[in-house]
Amino acid sequence: MGWMKDLSRRDFLSSVGAGTLSLAIAGCDTGERIDPLSPVAAPFKPTAKVTLKINGASKPFQFIHLTDVHLCECDARNPELIEFMARRKNDFRKPEQTARNLFNHLNTLESDFMVITGDLVDVPTRANLEKAKKLLDSIDAFWWFTMGNHEWGGRAIPRDREFWSSEYRLWTYQPLNWYYKQLHGINLLFLDNSNYQITRDQLTRTRVLLDTGRPCIMFAHIPILIDTLVKPVNDRWGMPICIGGEPVDMERRLSWDMGPTIEPATREFLALVRSHPGMKAIFSGHLHFNHTDEYQPGYPQYVTGAAYENVYRRVTIEPA
Ligand SMILES: [Fe+2]
């Protein structure tokens, strides 16, 4: 089967890095109000199909961007979390059922690979790790993953990113801190920025990668802050939960695992991304709504809405 043809929203055709991506496309859609008790029903909700023309791509390819599934399975192996996870399962409207149907649907679409940018689980319970593995094993394509804050923060026991990163060997042997894959002339960069910071090592590796001259597309859970994101992200979450979001309420900032301040390497990373001609596009999640805007003129960041609401994004890369 081919790509779904009944697109409910406009298609975008962007030529990245050529200054042709109009600021007019900047925008966000926080979605319809939903009844939290009703199940999520089909039809699936693809965002506008994105086509990016990139100078340096050797042939066209297609992928699916998926994020924020928030699985809420829990059993007697995590007795202290059973009550909490039952409430969350209700909040997210039975995300396991939604995900199973959505993954089946995605397998019917033509794509060369899929990227899941984090918060696959709401809390890393043993039952969630197993459920997630089954879902990942069901993907009929190559896939890559980036860590979300919910993979290790919040109610996780222990609340320890290093501990859970190694546990996710159950899902994949892909290095989760920083990893890239070269495909058809493009570097696909997968980065863990799930504590809102970039390490000095991640910064150095990214700079070296960009300086190779090969065009790069970055996938990471947390988007970088762009002017047009400030209002919608504050309206939805009460503070700018993005890379580069300045501290407002320290207690809340720490409760979100953001750390007390924006570290120097993170600021340098932001400056690099906002200026380097090799960073052609960014795909992220975390905010649970769709948003598109440029982080430097002609270079788009796509925030994709949450998969627990059946949302996903389809992307085609074409040679410029
Ligand atoms: Fe998140």
py3Dmol code that shows the C-alpha trace and the ligand (Angstrom):
import py3Dmol

protein = """\
ATOM      1  CA  MET A   1       0.000   0.000   0.000  1.00  0.00           C
ATOM      2  CA  GLY A   2       1.167   3.521  -0.627  1.00  0.00           C
ATOM      3  CA  TRP A   3       1.048   6.715   1.333  1.00  0.00           C
ATOM      4  CA  MET A   4      -2.403   7.685   2.572  1.00  0.00           C
ATOM      5  CA  LYS A   5      -3.914  10.090   0.102  1.00  0.00           C
ATOM      6  CA  ASP A   6      -6.623  11.659   2.231  1.00  0.00           C
ATOM      7  CA  LEU A   7      -4.417  14.224   3.876  1.00  0.00           C
ATOM      8  CA  SER A   8      -6.432  16.411   6.164  1.00  0.00           C
ATOM      9  CA  ARG A   9      -3.887  19.196   6.229  1.00  0.00           C
ATOM     10  CA  ARG A  10      -1.737  20.972   3.720  1.00  0.00           C
ATOM     11  CA  ASP A  11       1.413  19.440   2.352  1.00  0.00           C
ATOM     12  CA  PHE A  12       4.688  21.237   2.815  1.00  0.00           C
ATOM     13  CA  LEU A  13       7.373  21.357   0.194  1.00  0.00           C
ATOM     14  CA  SER A  14      10.517  22.827   1.612  1.00  0.00           C
ATOM     15  CA  SER A  15      13.952  23.340   0.231  1.00  0.00           C
ATOM     16  CA  VAL A  16      16.075  23.473   3.336  1.00  0.00           C
ATOM     17  CA  GLY A  17      19.037  25.722   3.600  1.00  0.00           C
ATOM     18  CA  ALA A  18      18.039  27.699   0.550  1.00  0.00           C
ATOM     19  CA  GLY A  19      16.075  30.291   2.457  1.00  0.00           C
ATOM     20  CA  THR A  20      12.844  29.260   0.771  1.00  0.00           C
ATOM     21  CA  LEU A  21      10.990  27.949   3.805  1.00  0.00           C
ATOM     22  CA  SER A  22       8.602  30.760   4.526  1.00  0.00           C
ATOM     23  CA  LEU A  23       7.995  31.861   8.066  1.00  0.00           C
ATOM     24  CA  ALA A  24       4.349  31.671   7.078  1.00  0.00           C
ATOM     25  CA  ILE A  25       4.479  27.939   7.758  1.00  0.00           C
ATOM     26  CA  ALA A  26       5.326  28.559  11.393  1.00  0.00           C
ATOM     27  CA  GLY A  27       2.462  27.422  13.476  1.00  0.00           C
ATOM     28  CA  CYS A  28       1.118  25.085  16.008  1.00  0.00           C
ATOM     29  CA  ASP A  29      -1.931  22.965  16.409  1.00  0.00           C
ATOM     30  CA  THR A  30      -2.703  21.987  19.961  1.00  0.00           C
ATOM     31  CA  GLY A  31      -5.421  19.634  18.782  1.00  0.00           C
ATOM     32  CA  GLU A  32      -9.071  19.284  19.637  1.00  0.00           C
ATOM     33  CA  ARG A  33     -10.355  18.992  23.179  1.00  0.00           C
ATOM     34  CA  ILE A  34     -10.816  15.362  24.016  1.00  0.00           C
ATOM     35  CA  ASP A  35     -12.825  13.421  26.514  1.00  0.00           C
ATOM     36  CA  PRO A  36     -10.160  11.675  28.617  1.00  0.00           C
ATOM     37  CA  LEU A  37     -12.441   8.723  29.319  1.00  0.00           C
ATOM     38  CA  SER A  38     -13.234   7.851  25.727  1.00  0.00           C
ATOM     39  CA  PRO A  39     -10.873   5.585  23.778  1.00  0.00           C
ATOM     40  CA  VAL A  40      -8.784   6.996  20.978  1.00  0.00           C
ATOM     41  CA  ALA A  41     -10.447   5.930  17.779  1.00  0.00           C
ATOM     42  CA  ALA A  42      -9.279   5.696  14.187  1.00  0.00           C
ATOM     43  CA  PRO A  43      -8.816   7.403  11.787  1.00  0.00           C
ATOM     44  CA  PHE A  44      -5.154   7.976  12.388  1.00  0.00           C
ATOM     45  CA  LYS A  45      -3.962  11.552  12.430  1.00  0.00           C
ATOM     46  CA  PRO A  46      -0.991  12.118  10.127  1.00  0.00           C
ATOM     47  CA  THR A  47       0.394  15.610  10.312  1.00  0.00           C
ATOM     48  CA  ALA A  48       0.979  17.461   7.073  1.00  0.00           C
ATOM     49  CA  LYS A  49       3.297  15.443   4.873  1.00  0.00           C
ATOM     50  CA  VAL A  50       6.748  16.994   4.807  1.00  0.00           C
ATOM     51  CA  THR A  51       8.954  16.922   1.727  1.00  0.00           C
ATOM     52  CA  LEU A  52      12.443  18.294   2.206  1.00  0.00           C
ATOM     53  CA  LYS A  53      14.766  18.943  -0.710  1.00  0.00           C
ATOM     54  CA  ILE A  54      18.334  18.632   0.498  1.00  0.00           C
ATOM     55  CA  ASN A  55      21.420  19.329  -1.536  1.00  0.00           C
ATOM     56  CA  GLY A  56      23.642  16.296  -0.998  1.00  0.00           C
ATOM     57  CA  ALA A  57      20.926  13.645  -0.775  1.00  0.00           C
ATOM     58  CA  SER A  58      21.852  10.949  -3.291  1.00  0.00           C
ATOM     59  CA  LYS A  59      18.331   9.564  -3.804  1.00  0.00           C
ATOM     60  CA  PRO A  60      14.816  10.053  -2.432  1.00  0.00           C
ATOM     61  CA  PHE A  61      13.778   8.261   0.743  1.00  0.00           C
ATOM     62  CA  GLN A  62      10.872   8.297   3.143  1.00  0.00           C
ATOM     63  CA  PHE A  63      10.485   7.881   6.864  1.00  0.00           C
ATOM     64  CA  ILE A  64       7.958   8.080   9.652  1.00  0.00           C
ATOM     65  CA  HIS A  65       8.493  10.196  12.753  1.00  0.00           C
ATOM     66  CA  LEU A  66       6.682   8.989  15.854  1.00  0.00           C
ATOM     67  CA  THR A  67       6.980  10.259  19.409  1.00  0.00           C
ATOM     68  CA  ASP A  68       5.398  10.165  22.896  1.00  0.00           C
ATOM     69  CA  VAL A  69       3.551   6.868  23.003  1.00  0.00           C
ATOM     70  CA  HIS A  70       3.486   6.923  26.846  1.00  0.00           C
ATOM     71  CA  LEU A  71       2.792   3.244  27.487  1.00  0.00           C
ATOM     72  CA  CYS A  72       1.251   2.746  30.949  1.00  0.00           C
ATOM     73  CA  GLU A  73       1.534  -0.991  31.641  1.00  0.00           C
ATOM     74  CA  CYS A  74       2.297  -2.079  35.204  1.00  0.00           C
ATOM     75  CA  ASP A  75       2.026  -5.317  37.170  1.00  0.00           C
ATOM     76  CA  ALA A  76       3.039  -6.878  40.488  1.00  0.00           C
ATOM     77  CA  ARG A  77       6.728  -6.496  39.677  1.00  0.00           C
ATOM     78  CA  ASN A  78       6.290  -2.751  40.369  1.00  0.00           C
ATOM     79  CA  PRO A  79       3.715  -2.754  43.174  1.00  0.00           C
ATOM     80  CA  GLU A  80       4.471   0.823  44.253  1.00  0.00           C
ATOM     81  CA  LEU A  81       3.486   2.120  40.817  1.00  0.00           C
ATOM     82  CA  ILE A  82       0.300   0.168  40.108  1.00  0.00           C
ATOM     83  CA  GLU A  83      -2.130   2.818  41.334  1.00  0.00           C
ATOM     84  CA  PHE A  84      -0.299   5.683  39.666  1.00  0.00           C
ATOM     85  CA  MET A  85      -0.017   3.860  36.346  1.00  0.00           C
ATOM     86  CA  ALA A  86      -3.721   3.022  36.377  1.00  0.00           C
ATOM     87  CA  ARG A  87      -4.506   6.743  36.612  1.00  0.00           C
ATOM     88  CA  ARG A  88      -2.017   7.540  33.863  1.00  0.00           C
ATOM     89  CA  LYS A  89      -3.485   4.840  31.613  1.00  0.00           C
ATOM     90  CA  ASN A  90      -6.784   6.641  31.984  1.00  0.00           C
ATOM     91  CA  ASP A  91      -5.165  10.047  31.299  1.00  0.00           C
ATOM     92  CA  PHE A  92      -3.583   8.745  28.119  1.00  0.00           C
ATOM     93  CA  ARG A  93      -6.719   6.820  27.099  1.00  0.00           C
ATOM     94  CA  LYS A  94      -5.341   3.276  26.993  1.00  0.00           C
ATOM     95  CA  PRO A  95      -2.141   4.027  25.069  1.00  0.00           C
ATOM     96  CA  GLU A  96      -1.226   0.330  24.626  1.00  0.00           C
ATOM     97  CA  GLN A  97      -4.335  -0.272  22.546  1.00  0.00           C
ATOM     98  CA  THR A  98      -3.774   2.932  20.577  1.00  0.00           C
ATOM     99  CA  ALA A  99      -0.138   2.043  19.942  1.00  0.00           C
ATOM    100  CA  ARG A 100      -0.885  -1.501  18.785  1.00  0.00           C
ATOM    101  CA  ASN A 101      -3.357  -0.240  16.188  1.00  0.00           C
ATOM    102  CA  LEU A 102      -1.120   2.649  15.176  1.00  0.00           C
ATOM    103  CA  PHE A 103       1.962   0.445  14.699  1.00  0.00           C
ATOM    104  CA  ASN A 104      -0.105  -1.973  12.591  1.00  0.00           C
ATOM    105  CA  HIS A 105      -1.247   0.965  10.500  1.00  0.00           C
ATOM    106  CA  LEU A 106       2.273   2.334  10.072  1.00  0.00           C
ATOM    107  CA  ASN A 107       3.442  -1.044   8.798  1.00  0.00           C
ATOM    108  CA  THR A 108       1.059  -0.626   5.860  1.00  0.00           C
ATOM    109  CA  LEU A 109       2.779   2.612   4.765  1.00  0.00           C
ATOM    110  CA  GLU A 110       5.792   2.781   2.518  1.00  0.00           C
ATOM    111  CA  SER A 111       8.766   3.988   4.485  1.00  0.00           C
ATOM    112  CA  ASP A 112      12.464   3.241   4.596  1.00  0.00           C
ATOM    113  CA  PHE A 113      12.668   3.635   8.356  1.00  0.00           C
ATOM    114  CA  MET A 114      10.945   4.930  11.442  1.00  0.00           C
ATOM    115  CA  VAL A 115      12.293   7.140  14.223  1.00  0.00           C
ATOM    116  CA  ILE A 116      10.722   7.196  17.682  1.00  0.00           C
ATOM    117  CA  THR A 117      11.890  10.276  19.563  1.00  0.00           C
ATOM    118  CA  GLY A 118      11.250   9.209  23.114  1.00  0.00           C
ATOM    119  CA  ASP A 119       8.656   8.840  25.846  1.00  0.00           C
ATOM    120  CA  LEU A 120       7.818   5.422  24.465  1.00  0.00           C
ATOM    121  CA  VAL A 121       7.008   4.529  28.080  1.00  0.00           C
ATOM    122  CA  ASP A 122       5.367   6.841  30.594  1.00  0.00           C
ATOM    123  CA  VAL A 123       7.318   5.238  33.448  1.00  0.00           C
ATOM    124  CA  PRO A 124       9.896   2.452  32.985  1.00  0.00           C
ATOM    125  CA  THR A 125       8.023  -0.406  34.677  1.00  0.00           C
ATOM    126  CA  ARG A 126       9.007  -3.988  33.874  1.00  0.00           C
ATOM    127  CA  ALA A 127       5.681  -4.518  32.119  1.00  0.00           C
ATOM    128  CA  ASN A 128       6.220  -1.373  30.029  1.00  0.00           C
ATOM    129  CA  LEU A 129       9.700  -2.457  28.962  1.00  0.00           C
ATOM    130  CA  GLU A 130       8.286  -5.746  27.707  1.00  0.00           C
ATOM    131  CA  LYS A 131       5.281  -4.147  26.012  1.00  0.00           C
ATOM    132  CA  ALA A 132       7.558  -1.636  24.292  1.00  0.00           C
ATOM    133  CA  LYS A 133       9.843  -4.401  23.072  1.00  0.00           C
ATOM    134  CA  LYS A 134       6.884  -6.183  21.489  1.00  0.00           C
ATOM    135  CA  LEU A 135       5.846  -2.984  19.745  1.00  0.00           C
ATOM    136  CA  LEU A 136       9.359  -2.292  18.492  1.00  0.00           C
ATOM    137  CA  ASP A 137       9.724  -5.881  17.288  1.00  0.00           C
ATOM    138  CA  SER A 138       6.518  -5.438  15.288  1.00  0.00           C
ATOM    139  CA  ILE A 139       7.983  -2.625  13.148  1.00  0.00           C
ATOM    140  CA  ASP A 140       8.450  -3.888   9.614  1.00  0.00           C
ATOM    141  CA  ALA A 141      11.304  -1.493   8.770  1.00  0.00           C
ATOM    142  CA  PHE A 142      14.566  -0.183  10.180  1.00  0.00           C
ATOM    143  CA  TRP A 143      14.014   2.003  13.206  1.00  0.00           C
ATOM    144  CA  TRP A 144      15.978   4.195  15.572  1.00  0.00           C
ATOM    145  CA  PHE A 145      15.144   5.577  18.969  1.00  0.00           C
ATOM    146  CA  THR A 146      16.051   8.582  21.086  1.00  0.00           C
ATOM    147  CA  MET A 147      15.561   8.814  24.853  1.00  0.00           C
ATOM    148  CA  GLY A 148      12.748  10.892  26.336  1.00  0.00           C
ATOM    149  CA  ASN A 149      12.568  12.296  29.865  1.00  0.00           C
ATOM    150  CA  HIS A 150       9.929   9.700  30.729  1.00  0.00           C
ATOM    151  CA  GLU A 151      12.345   6.865  29.918  1.00  0.00           C
ATOM    152  CA  TRP A 152      14.213   7.604  33.164  1.00  0.00           C
ATOM    153  CA  GLY A 153      12.796  10.676  35.012  1.00  0.00           C
ATOM    154  CA  GLY A 154       9.562  11.476  36.784  1.00  0.00           C
ATOM    155  CA  ARG A 155       8.315   8.428  38.716  1.00  0.00           C
ATOM    156  CA  ALA A 156      11.074   6.105  37.479  1.00  0.00           C
ATOM    157  CA  ILE A 157      12.653   3.935  40.172  1.00  0.00           C
ATOM    158  CA  PRO A 158      15.537   4.661  40.237  1.00  0.00           C
ATOM    159  CA  ARG A 159      15.348   8.150  38.728  1.00  0.00           C
ATOM    160  CA  ASP A 160      18.635   7.581  36.949  1.00  0.00           C
ATOM    161  CA  ARG A 161      19.286   8.071  33.245  1.00  0.00           C
ATOM    162  CA  GLU A 162      22.454   5.956  33.147  1.00  0.00           C
ATOM    163  CA  PHE A 163      20.713   3.030  34.815  1.00  0.00           C
ATOM    164  CA  TRP A 164      17.778   3.047  32.402  1.00  0.00           C
ATOM    165  CA  SER A 165      19.924   3.674  29.322  1.00  0.00           C
ATOM    166  CA  SER A 166      21.588   0.332  29.907  1.00  0.00           C
ATOM    167  CA  GLU A 167      18.230  -1.360  30.596  1.00  0.00           C
ATOM    168  CA  TYR A 168      17.088  -0.289  27.113  1.00  0.00           C
ATOM    169  CA  ARG A 169      19.573  -2.763  25.661  1.00  0.00           C
ATOM    170  CA  LEU A 170      16.452  -4.925  25.849  1.00  0.00           C
ATOM    171  CA  TRP A 171      15.075  -2.834  22.970  1.00  0.00           C
ATOM    172  CA  THR A 172      18.119  -1.917  20.914  1.00  0.00           C
ATOM    173  CA  TYR A 173      21.921  -1.953  20.780  1.00  0.00           C
ATOM    174  CA  GLN A 174      21.884   1.481  19.188  1.00  0.00           C
ATOM    175  CA  PRO A 175      24.045   3.819  21.330  1.00  0.00           C
ATOM    176  CA  LEU A 176      21.488   6.090  22.958  1.00  0.00           C
ATOM    177  CA  ASN A 177      23.633   9.024  24.051  1.00  0.00           C
ATOM    178  CA  TRP A 178      24.779  10.060  20.567  1.00  0.00           C
ATOM    179  CA  TYR A 179      24.707   8.088  17.352  1.00  0.00           C
ATOM    180  CA  TYR A 180      24.566   8.741  13.646  1.00  0.00           C
ATOM    181  CA  LYS A 181      23.777   6.732  10.573  1.00  0.00           C
ATOM    182  CA  GLN A 182      24.735   7.739   7.063  1.00  0.00           C
ATOM    183  CA  LEU A 183      21.961   7.102   4.571  1.00  0.00           C
ATOM    184  CA  HIS A 184      21.744   8.179   0.937  1.00  0.00           C
ATOM    185  CA  GLY A 185      24.145  11.079   1.410  1.00  0.00           C
ATOM    186  CA  ILE A 186      22.551  12.325   4.656  1.00  0.00           C
ATOM    187  CA  ASN A 187      23.782  11.960   8.238  1.00  0.00           C
ATOM    188  CA  LEU A 188      20.887  10.994  10.506  1.00  0.00           C
ATOM    189  CA  LEU A 189      21.830  12.115  14.029  1.00  0.00           C
ATOM    190  CA  PHE A 190      20.125  10.596  17.083  1.00  0.00           C
ATOM    191  CA  LEU A 191      20.777  12.502  20.294  1.00  0.00           C
ATOM    192  CA  ASP A 192      19.726  12.102  23.921  1.00  0.00           C
ATOM    193  CA  ASN A 193      18.830  15.583  25.174  1.00  0.00           C
ATOM    194  CA  SER A 194      16.215  14.292  27.607  1.00  0.00           C
ATOM    195  CA  ASN A 195      17.545  16.317  30.581  1.00  0.00           C
ATOM    196  CA  TYR A 196      17.367  19.552  28.531  1.00  0.00           C
ATOM    197  CA  GLN A 197      21.169  19.703  28.350  1.00  0.00           C
ATOM    198  CA  ILE A 198      23.852  18.807  25.836  1.00  0.00           C
ATOM    199  CA  THR A 199      27.113  17.396  27.123  1.00  0.00           C
ATOM    200  CA  ARG A 200      30.503  18.681  26.031  1.00  0.00           C
ATOM    201  CA  ASP A 201      31.109  15.323  24.343  1.00  0.00           C
ATOM    202  CA  GLN A 202      27.815  15.477  22.416  1.00  0.00           C
ATOM    203  CA  LEU A 203      28.649  19.031  21.345  1.00  0.00           C
ATOM    204  CA  THR A 204      32.111  18.084  20.092  1.00  0.00           C
ATOM    205  CA  ARG A 205      30.886  15.037  18.212  1.00  0.00           C
ATOM    206  CA  THR A 206      28.079  17.010  16.593  1.00  0.00           C
ATOM    207  CA  ARG A 207      30.415  19.799  15.513  1.00  0.00           C
ATOM    208  CA  VAL A 208      32.826  17.295  13.959  1.00  0.00           C
ATOM    209  CA  LEU A 209      29.919  15.566  12.205  1.00  0.00           C
ATOM    210  CA  LEU A 210      28.589  18.830  10.771  1.00  0.00           C
ATOM    211  CA  ASP A 211      32.056  19.932   9.681  1.00  0.00           C
ATOM    212  CA  THR A 212      32.327  16.871   7.437  1.00  0.00           C
ATOM    213  CA  GLY A 213      30.135  18.858   5.065  1.00  0.00           C
ATOM    214  CA  ARG A 214      27.573  16.095   4.727  1.00  0.00           C
ATOM    215  CA  PRO A 215      24.021  17.374   5.377  1.00  0.00           C
ATOM    216  CA  CYS A 216      22.553  16.335   8.730  1.00  0.00           C
ATOM    217  CA  ILE A 217      19.050  15.749  10.079  1.00  0.00           C
ATOM    218  CA  MET A 218      18.790  15.635  13.873  1.00  0.00           C
ATOM    219  CA  PHE A 219      16.320  13.595  15.919  1.00  0.00           C
ATOM    220  CA  ALA A 220      15.982  14.344  19.642  1.00  0.00           C
ATOM    221  CA  HIS A 221      13.162  14.222  22.160  1.00  0.00           C
ATOM    222  CA  ILE A 222      13.155  17.842  23.297  1.00  0.00           C
ATOM    223  CA  PRO A 223      12.827  20.646  20.741  1.00  0.00           C
ATOM    224  CA  ILE A 224      14.998  23.722  20.806  1.00  0.00           C
ATOM    225  CA  LEU A 225      13.215  26.894  21.811  1.00  0.00           C
ATOM    226  CA  ILE A 226      12.065  29.048  18.903  1.00  0.00           C
ATOM    227  CA  ASP A 227      10.258  32.385  19.349  1.00  0.00           C
ATOM    228  CA  THR A 228       6.938  31.058  18.040  1.00  0.00           C
ATOM    229  CA  LEU A 229       7.104  28.116  20.469  1.00  0.00           C
ATOM    230  CA  VAL A 230       7.253  30.269  23.593  1.00  0.00           C
ATOM    231  CA  LYS A 231       3.549  31.063  23.849  1.00  0.00           C
ATOM    232  CA  PRO A 232       2.112  27.647  22.940  1.00  0.00           C
ATOM    233  CA  VAL A 233       4.560  25.784  25.173  1.00  0.00           C
ATOM    234  CA  ASN A 234       3.882  28.126  28.106  1.00  0.00           C
ATOM    235  CA  ASP A 235       0.131  27.904  27.525  1.00  0.00           C
ATOM    236  CA  ARG A 236       0.263  24.108  27.508  1.00  0.00           C
ATOM    237  CA  TRP A 237       2.931  23.334  30.128  1.00  0.00           C
ATOM    238  CA  GLY A 238       3.323  26.487  32.211  1.00  0.00           C
ATOM    239  CA  MET A 239       6.977  26.967  31.326  1.00  0.00           C
ATOM    240  CA  PRO A 240       9.296  26.702  28.316  1.00  0.00           C
ATOM    241  CA  ILE A 241      10.175  22.992  28.502  1.00  0.00           C
ATOM    242  CA  CYS A 242      12.536  23.219  25.518  1.00  0.00           C
ATOM    243  CA  ILE A 243      16.305  23.281  25.021  1.00  0.00           C
ATOM    244  CA  GLY A 244      17.262  26.876  25.784  1.00  0.00           C
ATOM    245  CA  GLY A 245      14.188  27.581  27.918  1.00  0.00           C
ATOM    246  CA  GLU A 246      15.315  30.025  30.607  1.00  0.00           C
ATOM    247  CA  PRO A 247      14.624  29.197  34.273  1.00  0.00           C
ATOM    248  CA  VAL A 248      11.405  30.700  35.566  1.00  0.00           C
ATOM    249  CA  ASP A 249      10.333  28.752  38.634  1.00  0.00           C
ATOM    250  CA  MET A 250      13.323  26.842  40.033  1.00  0.00           C
ATOM    251  CA  GLU A 251      11.240  24.293  41.927  1.00  0.00           C
ATOM    252  CA  ARG A 252       9.238  23.407  38.831  1.00  0.00           C
ATOM    253  CA  ARG A 253      12.363  23.439  36.694  1.00  0.00           C
ATOM    254  CA  LEU A 254      13.981  20.861  38.958  1.00  0.00           C
ATOM    255  CA  SER A 255      10.781  18.793  39.075  1.00  0.00           C
ATOM    256  CA  TRP A 256      11.051  18.537  35.286  1.00  0.00           C
ATOM    257  CA  ASP A 257      14.673  17.291  35.553  1.00  0.00           C
ATOM    258  CA  MET A 258      15.839  20.408  33.704  1.00  0.00           C
ATOM    259  CA  GLY A 259      18.731  21.166  36.055  1.00  0.00           C
ATOM    260  CA  PRO A 260      19.191  24.553  37.750  1.00  0.00           C
ATOM    261  CA  THR A 261      20.561  26.380  34.723  1.00  0.00           C
ATOM    262  CA  ILE A 262      21.333  26.120  31.015  1.00  0.00           C
ATOM    263  CA  GLU A 263      24.848  24.711  30.957  1.00  0.00           C
ATOM    264  CA  PRO A 264      27.589  26.303  28.801  1.00  0.00           C
ATOM    265  CA  ALA A 265      27.860  23.304  26.437  1.00  0.00           C
ATOM    266  CA  THR A 266      24.097  23.480  25.868  1.00  0.00           C
ATOM    267  CA  ARG A 267      24.331  27.171  24.960  1.00  0.00           C
ATOM    268  CA  GLU A 268      27.223  26.404  22.582  1.00  0.00           C
ATOM    269  CA  PHE A 269      25.205  23.599  21.014  1.00  0.00           C
ATOM    270  CA  LEU A 270      22.271  25.955  20.456  1.00  0.00           C
ATOM    271  CA  ALA A 271      24.574  28.481  18.810  1.00  0.00           C
ATOM    272  CA  LEU A 272      26.017  25.727  16.603  1.00  0.00           C
ATOM    273  CA  VAL A 273      22.617  24.437  15.489  1.00  0.00           C
ATOM    274  CA  ARG A 274      21.330  27.956  14.855  1.00  0.00           C
ATOM    275  CA  SER A 275      24.271  28.842  12.614  1.00  0.00           C
ATOM    276  CA  HIS A 276      25.785  25.759  10.968  1.00  0.00           C
ATOM    277  CA  PRO A 277      24.684  25.267   7.338  1.00  0.00           C
ATOM    278  CA  GLY A 278      25.013  21.488   7.690  1.00  0.00           C
ATOM    279  CA  MET A 279      22.157  21.081  10.203  1.00  0.00           C
ATOM    280  CA  LYS A 280      19.313  20.831   7.714  1.00  0.00           C
ATOM    281  CA  ALA A 281      16.313  19.887   9.860  1.00  0.00           C
ATOM    282  CA  ILE A 282      15.287  18.828  13.383  1.00  0.00           C
ATOM    283  CA  PHE A 283      12.535  16.397  14.403  1.00  0.00           C
ATOM    284  CA  SER A 284      11.393  16.260  18.015  1.00  0.00           C
ATOM    285  CA  GLY A 285       8.422  15.619  20.288  1.00  0.00           C
ATOM    286  CA  HIS A 286       7.881  16.097  24.048  1.00  0.00           C
ATOM    287  CA  LEU A 287       5.310  18.906  23.747  1.00  0.00           C
ATOM    288  CA  HIS A 288       2.353  16.752  22.605  1.00  0.00           C
ATOM    289  CA  PHE A 289       1.335  19.198  19.889  1.00  0.00           C
ATOM    290  CA  ASN A 290       2.421  19.844  16.325  1.00  0.00           C
ATOM    291  CA  HIS A 291       4.594  22.836  15.614  1.00  0.00           C
ATOM    292  CA  THR A 292       6.788  23.871  12.688  1.00  0.00           C
ATOM    293  CA  ASP A 293       9.164  26.780  12.492  1.00  0.00           C
ATOM    294  CA  GLU A 294      12.722  27.670  11.547  1.00  0.00           C
ATOM    295  CA  TYR A 295      15.642  27.606  14.003  1.00  0.00           C
ATOM    296  CA  GLN A 296      17.734  29.452  11.430  1.00  0.00           C
ATOM    297  CA  PRO A 297      16.467  30.999   8.176  1.00  0.00           C
ATOM    298  CA  GLY A 298      15.413  28.234   5.810  1.00  0.00           C
ATOM    299  CA  TYR A 299      16.000  25.393   8.290  1.00  0.00           C
ATOM    300  CA  PRO A 300      12.881  23.834   9.862  1.00  0.00           C
ATOM    301  CA  GLN A 301      12.269  22.176  13.216  1.00  0.00           C
ATOM    302  CA  TYR A 302       9.257  19.847  13.278  1.00  0.00           C
ATOM    303  CA  VAL A 303       7.680  19.086  16.626  1.00  0.00           C
ATOM    304  CA  THR A 304       5.326  16.142  16.169  1.00  0.00           C
ATOM    305  CA  GLY A 305       2.252  15.585  18.335  1.00  0.00           C
ATOM    306  CA  ALA A 306       1.815  12.583  20.600  1.00  0.00           C
ATOM    307  CA  ALA A 307       1.387   9.055  19.283  1.00  0.00           C
ATOM    308  CA  TYR A 308      -1.032   8.284  22.133  1.00  0.00           C
ATOM    309  CA  GLU A 309      -3.398  10.529  20.186  1.00  0.00           C
ATOM    310  CA  ASN A 310      -2.683   8.563  17.000  1.00  0.00           C
ATOM    311  CA  VAL A 311      -0.494  11.336  15.587  1.00  0.00           C
ATOM    312  CA  TYR A 312       2.560  10.695  13.424  1.00  0.00           C
ATOM    313  CA  ARG A 313       4.515  12.522  10.734  1.00  0.00           C
ATOM    314  CA  ARG A 314       5.550  11.293   7.287  1.00  0.00           C
ATOM    315  CA  VAL A 315       8.644  12.726   5.676  1.00  0.00           C
ATOM    316  CA  THR A 316      10.150  12.471   2.216  1.00  0.00           C
ATOM    317  CA  ILE A 317      13.722  13.539   1.531  1.00  0.00           C
ATOM    318  CA  GLU A 318      14.597  14.398  -2.063  1.00  0.00           C
ATOM    319  CA  PRO A 319      17.821  15.546  -3.696  1.00  0.00           C
ATOM    320  CA  ALA A 320      17.724  19.317  -4.290  1.00  0.00           C
TER     321      ALA A 320
END
"""
ligand_1 = """\
1
LIG
Fe 8.738 14.179 27.108
"""
view = py3Dmol.view(width=600, height=400)
view.addModel(protein, "pdb")
view.setStyle({"model": 0}, {"cartoon": {"style": "trace"}})
view.addModel(ligand_1, "xyz")
view.setStyle({"model": 1}, {"stick": {}})
view.zoomTo()
view.show()
